[in-house]
Amino acid sequence: VSTAPRAADNIVPRETVRVAVAKLELHLLEAEEMLVAKLAAGQRETDLRELAGQLEVWHKAWLALEPDARLLRQAREGGAGEASRRACSGLTRVLDFFDASLGTLKSIQNKAASLAKTAEQDRYSIGKLADGLLEDSKKLLLLPFATISASFPKLVRDLCRDQGKEADLVIQGEEVAIDKRILEEMKDPLVHLLRNSVDHGIESPGDRTRLGKPPRAAITLIVSRLDGNMVQLSLSDDGTGIDIARVKESALRHGLLSADESAQLSDSAAQAMIFLSKMSTSPTVTQVSGRGLGLPIVREKVEKLGGEVTVESSVGRGTTFRMLIPATR
């Protein structure tokens, strides 16, 4: 009988703990407040360095007067008579004060320089602690994209069943972690875009067959982490694509373009107009499209998060919406 330890025996179980989201958000708020302390420490350092600089200027001016002070001492030593002695006595006190003040000035200058150096070290320590705490706090609020996408396949199946269409939804990158608050803001826009794909994008199985396409449409949602703090959400379908002629006709009808502007408008610029209010590429409003946010609201929500949304489409081949959003706030 083999006594070699199994691989599972060497796995150390990961400990987890349930924490209320409200507590996590409070923790993040406290971490953000530490940034105030970080900025205050930086300001103290700046103030002390300015004080040290002023004392340095004063010190140099004082040193510049030392030759004059020596001349006064020489004049005092060569004087004679009662009046001269009284003047010399007062001059002596002035010179003694000058010498004592120079020593005091040097002491204050050294102390200010020492405090400035200490403040710099404190600022660095507090800043490092605040930055680390804030970063760790943000990670506590990170959740996988799967948190909001679990219901998407059923949504597409139900929409297809109601409209007599067929489609497979493929989601890639569900493990990508995004701030919980951003995920919550993005769920409704993604639901609307999925509704839009089924309602306006993909064709019925019979139409797809006549067009030489597979009867089942393909809808793909790809989540990918980019450099820095950005995430890209790409939602594509292989449906009809955006009808540029209809976009321009709608823009003309609503007074968004003149005839000359419409004639000169590029395809990419025309596609981007679907994010404008009053614009629609569909001649009818269905029960599904009537329940959505509308593409202008989708763009507004994405931009409010500090992101951007773009669209690319090819007639008869499909449409791709790309949303660039921050991973954390």
C-alpha positions, 0 to 999 in steps of 0.5 A: 500500500502506498503511503505517499501523501496525496496532492490534496493532503498538501493543500492548505484551505483558504480561510474566508470570512463574510463581511457586510458590504457597508463595512467594506465601504466604510473601511474604504472611506476611512482609507480615503480620509487618510489621504487628507493626513497624507496631504497635510503632512506634505503641506507641513513639510512644505511650510517648514522648508519655506521657513528654513529658506527664509532663515537661510536668507536672513542668515546670509544677510546677517553674515553680510553685516559682519564686516560693518560690525567689525568696523564699528568695534574698531571705531569704538576702541579708538574713541575718547571722552565721556560722550564717546564712552556712552556711545561705545557702551550702547554700541557694545550692547548692540554688537553683543546682541548681534553676536548672540542673535547670530548664534540663535539664528543658526540654532533656529535654522538648524532646528527648522532644517531638522524638522523639515527632514523629519516632516519629509520622513513622516510624509513618506511613511504616512503616504506609503501607509495611506496608499497601501491601505487605500489600495487594499481597501479597493481590492476588498470591493473587487468582484469577478465579472461573473457576479453580474453576468450569471443571469445573462445566458438565461436572459438571451434564451428567454428573449430568443424564445419570445421572438422566435430566434436562436442565439448562443451567448458566449462570455469570456473573461468572467474572472476579471475583477472589477469594483462592485460599485462599477459592476452594479452601474454597468449591469443595466447598460449590458442588459440593454445591449443584449436586448438590443442584439436580440431585438434589432441585431440578429435575424430569425433562423429562416432569414439567416439561412437565406443569407447563408448564415448558421440558423443560430446567431452568435453573441459574444461578450468579452471582458479583458483587463487592459494596462493601468486601471482599465477594463474593456467590455466588448459585446458583439453579434453576427447579425444585420449590422447598423443600417447607415442609410436609416441612421442618416434618414433618422438624423435628417428627420430629427434635424440633427443633420442637414442634407449636405452634412449627411452626404459628407458624413463618414460611416463611422461618424454615422454609426456613432450617432446612434448614441444621440437622443431621438435616434433610432435605427429601427422603424418600430418600437418592440416590447423588448426595445421599449423596456431598455435604457436607450443607447444615449443612456448607455453612453451617459452611464459609461461616461459617468464612470469615466469611461467611453463607448464606441461602436463598429458595424458592418451591414450583414456581418454584425455589430460590436459595442466596446466599453472602456471603463475603470476597474476601480474608482 
